[in-house]
Amino acid sequence: MLPRSFSNTKLTKYYLCTTVSIMNYTSTVTQKGQTTIPLHLRKKLGIKPKSKIRFVVNDKDEVVIKPLSDFFSFQGSLKSKKKFDIDAMDKAIGNYINKDYEKKHY
């Protein structure tokens, strides 16, 4: 509704238009509780085979699917002359935890 000052002017002939894009897909749940995420959604969210996803239930009981990035998915994204060594990483984390424990308890 327009204010009275505009009611007899040409402005009353213009309408506010908005476009809302809603994607609506249906999928069936199998007896094992599995379902297929439609291809368009997988592409849009960057979900590939073996990807991890998170299901979040909001306060309206709506389920939101969020793709997760794990540490190993970033392997090779940073250029380094050193090769990635999981054993060295585990050892460094263990050393850090030991030093931290010693500081707190000795």
Buried (B, 14 or more C-beta within 10 A) or exposed (E): EEEEEEEEEEEEEEEEEEEEEEEEEEEEEEEEEEEEBEEEBBEEBEBEEEBEEEEEEEEEEEEEEEBEEEEEBEEEEEEEEEEEEEEEEEEEEEEEEEEEEEEEEE
